[in-house]
Amino acid sequence: MDITIHQTFLTHDDPDAVLAFYRDTLGFEVRNDVGYEGMRWITVGPAGQSDTSLVLQPLAAYPGLTDDERRTIAELMAKGTYGAVNLATPDLDGVFEKLAGAGAEVVQEPTDQPYGVRDCAFRDPFGNLIRIQQTA
């Protein structure tokens, strides 16, 4: 089989803040910005890698959720335990310095992990965990 990861989804509750973080802080390009019934889905990704994208979707977009379930998701997002994505770079220390300098919330400074990778971690403005791993 020839299968690739095309898109993955992260949830947000403020389209302007999510756009500022992923476009302005991470430097991702905006590939799509779609509004519907007062909500916005924003698709972003690294320049030059058009086959892989993050779709930043509004919390309100989940059909069939009760108000209690939405509150629970919002609480999990705020704690940083709801969504996550792993990114990679050949310059982990440089990326870390740039993101930390831009005010991104640092979860973990660059660290050699016992499972064989060097990585760092941030949270986006909605609590989603962004881990960044060093590539060769």
Secondary structure, 3 states (H helix, E strand, C coil): CCCCCCEEEEEECCHHHHHHHHHHHCCCEEEEEEEECCEEEEEEECCCCCCCEEEEEEHHHCCCCCHHHHHHHHHHHHHCCCCEEEEEECCHHHHHHHHHHCCCEEEEEEEECCCCCEEEEEECCCCCEEEEEECC
